[in-house]
Amino acid sequence: MSSSETPSTTGAPDRRPTIGVDIGGTKIAAGVVDGSGRILARTRRSTPATDVAAIEAAVVDAVTELRREHDVAAVGVAAAGFVDAGRSVVTFAPNLAWRDEPLRADLERHLGLPVVVENDANAAAWGEFAHGAGRAGDRAGGAVHDVVLLTIGTGLGGGIVIGDRLLRGAAGFAGELGHVRVVPDGHRCGCGNRGCWEQYASGRALVREARELARQGTPLAARLLELAGGDAEAIQGPHVTQAAAEGDIAAVELLADLGRWIGEGAASIVAALDPAMIIIGGGVSEAGDLLLEPARAGFARQLTARGHRPAIPFEPAQLGNDAGMIGVADLARA
Ligand SMILES: [Zn+2]
């Protein structure tokens, strides 16, 4: 920041809003966010996923649009990828063209503002902790300082806040909970390994199991097949959720299996981290109690020191798709 942009109240905290940018595989969402997590303005661009320069240009364009109406202090950028400990370089992004991309330096040069870069699941965890489900603990009495966010979408994302700080790790790669191995020699994962938690506790796993069931020709899958137009390979997560909401036995069981994997895995995470709360987000979590009740049951069965420790609630995420944007805007402020 140049001195001409610095407020005259030298030494006082900068109360100007910040901009959060969430770079997804198909769209870039950007918003002006104030200190209480409120989104004051927002815009979006489509993601030119295979073109490094075009992605950065789209981010610069979106931020520039927002700055026409809002004086902001900094910019945070969340991206689905591994971000170095200095919150500067995207070392690897599976779904984008980035390899060792110096995103922070590039964007600061173009924008003339301080920039931080953060993994999208980490940013979402911080957003839910600071301005979403983590605040529910305050209302129930007693602030929450330690939370784990599980984002159950197509894959399984994780983020960890311990002692009011985002856990980033030595390299910056902490919180990759989806790639904790839960089944030796299990299903192959996109990361190259086998048996990762993501292969059992994600929308992709739900769809795989639903399609497999339908391919068997069992009458149990009749409603799922009907919703997918008669084609087992066309079954999608929302078909399962809809059928389960109607009371379809197979769909209810598919969600219960998924919930069990989530709950039992969460018990292992709790054994290591001892959070006060597990926050469950992502599109699949919209199945609500059809998913969360089996998750809580699996968790309770598997939890170490069960009966001798405070209850650890599973709270639904509150910020939806805005969690990453709000979280990374907040991280840019700190
Ligand atoms: Zn994996």
Residues whose N, C-alpha, C, O or C-beta is under 5 A from the ligand:
A	BS01	ZN	G178 H179 C189 C191 N193 C196
